[in-house]
Amino acid sequence: MAVIDMKKVTLIGIQSDKENILKTIQSMGNLEISSLEEQEGTDEQDAILELSKSQDLSALEEIQAQLSQVEFGLELMNQYNPVKTGLFDMKPQVDANELSQAFESRSAILAVVSELKKQEESLNEISLKETRLNNTIMQMEPWEKLDIPLNQLEDTLTTRVLAGTVNNSAVQRFLDAIDHLESNLIVVQQLGQTTGETCFFMVYHKSIEEEVSPIFKEFAFSQVNFSGFEGTPDKIIAEAKEQLDEAQEARDEIIKTITELSNIRHELQLLYDALLIEIDRLNAVHNLMETDHTFVLRGWIPAKEADKFSQALRDKVKDIYIKLEDPAPDEDCPVALENHPIVTPFEMVTDLYSTPNPRELDPNTVMAPFYAMFFGIMMGDAGYGIVMAIASYLFIKKLKPKGNTKKLAGVIFIGGIFTFIWGAVFGGWFGDAGTRFGINPIWFNPSEEPIKMLAFCFACGVIHIFAGMGVKAYANIREGRILDAIFDQGLWYIFYIGLILWLLGGMANLGSTFTQIGKVMTIVGAIGLILTQGRDKKNIFSKFFSGVLSLYDVTGFLSDVLSYSRLFALGLTTGVIGTVMNQLGAMVGAKWYGWIFAAAILIIGHGFNVVINLLGAFVHSSRLQYIEFYGKFFEGGGKSFKPLRLRTRYNEIKN
C-alpha cells in the first residue's frame, strides 16, 4: 500500500535563470508546480505580498496559435495524403535536440503551413463553385428540351411568355383545362419534371388573359424566374459540365501540391511536440510569482527524489534558493502511487472511482487480487483467457502504450490469466468445446450445480467484505485508534461470523456445535455493538438507541453478499453464448462446404462473446470494488500527481 511521501518545494531564482530552470525541471519530470490558487492563503504568501502574479499571456497565446496552425497542417495532410500505419507501428524515437531544432526553425515550417492554408482555401472555393454548377445543372435538366434562350423569354406587345411548374398530381387536369379553352391563341409545351412538379413553357395572346388566369390560380401554376441565365438550357448544362471538368482538374492539381508539401510531415510532427512542451512550460510560468528581478516557484516532489532534484538544479544554476519541507498533517498534497508491477495496472480501476487522499492507504494492493479473481470468474472460459492474455501481451510489447492505456492492457492480461485458471476449474473451453473433446472441469460445472456455484460466490463475497473491514481496522490501528478498530470492526467480525455459523449450522446440518458457537458469537457481538456503536452520543439513551439501530446494518451486509451473485450470472452468460455459437457452427458445418461458414460463425461469434463479456466483467468487477469493498474503508478525494514533464503526441523522446 504505497502512497508516495511528498516534499513541498519552494524555489527562488533570478529572472535571467528562469527559462533554464524551468527547462531543467521539465526534462526531469518529477515536480508538480502548484497553481497560484493553491498557494493563496499560505503563510509564505503573506510573507511575500509585494510579489505580483505574472499576467503576460501574449507569449502563451502566440504559441497556442502556432500549435493550431500545425494541427491544421497535419490534418490537411492526413485528409489528402494519409500515411498507412501498421497495427504495431511505434512512435518514432527522437532526441530532445531535434525538438529544439524544430522549435527554432518554426518560422520556415509555419511558412509551409501558410501555403497549405492557401491551398485549402482554393479547395474551398472550388467546392463552392462545384456546388453552384451542380445546382445549375439540376435546375436546368427539367428544361433541357426547351430550345429558346432563357434570356429571351420576355413578353411582347401582344403575347405573354411564361415558364413554370404544376404539381405532378394535377398535370392532366391542368392540360384538360387549357384544352377546354378551345383557343388557338395559346401554345403549351410540357417539358421535364422536378421533384414532385412538372415543367411547362407556354405562350398566349394577352386577349385571353382573363380566361387563363383562373386556370393558373386553380392549379397553383408557379412561374419560374430565369434571370441571370443566358442561352438555351442544354447549352447552359454543357457549359456547366465543362466548368466542372475544369474544376476537377484544378482540384487534382491542388491535391498534388498538398501531397508534395506533405514531405515535411515529420518536421510538422516534431514542431507540434515542441510547441506542446513549450505550452506546458509557459503554463507553468503563469503559476510563478514574480518581480522584475526574481521569481518564486512552489510545488511538490516525491520525497525520495527531492535531494537529487535539488542537487541537479544547483549544478545547473549558481544563484538559486531551494527549500524542501514535509507537508503539514492536514495539508492536501498531490498523490502518487508506487506499487509492484503486477498491481500497478489496477491503479486505473481505482482512479476511475477516486484518487486516494494523501492521508489514507493505497487500496490497490488488496484490491488487485480480488479484482482479477472476480474478473476471471465472470469470464469463466479458459479458451477466452488464453486469447485475452496473448492479445494484450502482444499489444503491450509491440505498441508500448503509455499511461492508462498500458494499465488497461495490463488489467486485461492479468484478467486473461485468471480467466484461464477459473475457466479450467469450471470446465469452460470456448463454451462447451472442452466437453466435446473430453476435457472435464477441475472442480465442477456451474451450469450443472448452480446452488454450489452460488454458495461459492457468496463465500467470495463474505471474504471480500471482511477484507475491506480488515483494511479499515488496520488504518484505525495505524492512526492510533485501537478502540475504534475493536468496536467498529472487531465486534462486527464477531457478529457476522457468528451469524454465518448459526445459519450454516442449521441449513447445512453441520451439527449443534456450529449452531451453538454461532449463537454465542452473534449474541456477544450484538451486545457489544449495542453498547459501543453510540459511544459518540452525549446521553445514555442516545447511546443505547444508536447501538440498537446499528444492528440494522446487518441488512446492508446481506444485501452486499447477494450482490456477488453477479459472478455466477456473468460467468453463466459467457458459457451459454459460447455454447450456442458452437451449436450454430456444428449445424452449418454438416455439409462438406459448411466448414467455411462454420469457421466464420465461430470466429465472429466467439469474438463477439469475448468483447461483450470482457466489458461486462470489467464493469461489474469494478462495481464490486467500488460499492462492496471500498465502501468499507476508502475515502478518496485526492488529487493525482501531475508533474511538469516533456509531454508529446507524435514522437517518443529518447532517455
Buried (B, 14 or more C-beta within 10 A) or exposed (E): BBBBBBBBBBBBBBEEBBEEBBBBBBBBEBBBBBBBEBBEEEEBBEEEEEBEEBEEEEEBEEBBEBBEBBBBBBEBBEEBBEEEEEEEEEBEEBEBEBBBBBBEBBEEBBEBBEBBBEBBEBBEEBEEBBEEBEEBBEBBBBBBBBEBBBEEBEEEEEBBBBBBBBBEEBBEEBBEBBEEBEBEBBEBBBBBBBEEBBBBBBBBBBEBEEBBEEBBEEBEBEEBEBEEBEBBBBBBBBBBBEBBEEBEEBBEEBBEBBEEBBEBBBBBBBBBBBBBBBBBBBBBBBBBBBEEEBBBBBBBBBBEBBEEBBEBBEEBBEEBEBEBEEBEEEEBBBBBBBBEEEBBBBBBBBBEBBBBBBBBBBBBBBBBBBBBBBBBBBBBBBBBBBBBBEBBBBBBEEBEBEEBEBBBBBBBBBBBBBBBBBBBBBBBBBBBBBBEEEBEBEBBBBBEBEEEBBBBBBEBBBEBBBBBBBBBBBBBBEEEBEEBBBBBBBBBBBBBBBBBBBBBBEEEEEEEEBBEBBBBBBBBBBEBBBBBBBEEBEEEEEBBBBBBEBBEBBEEBEEBBEBBBBBBEBBBBBBBBBBBBBEBBBEBBEEEEBBEBBEEBBEEBBEEBBEEBBEBBBEBBBBBBBEBBBEBBBEBEBBEBEBBBBEBEBBBBEE
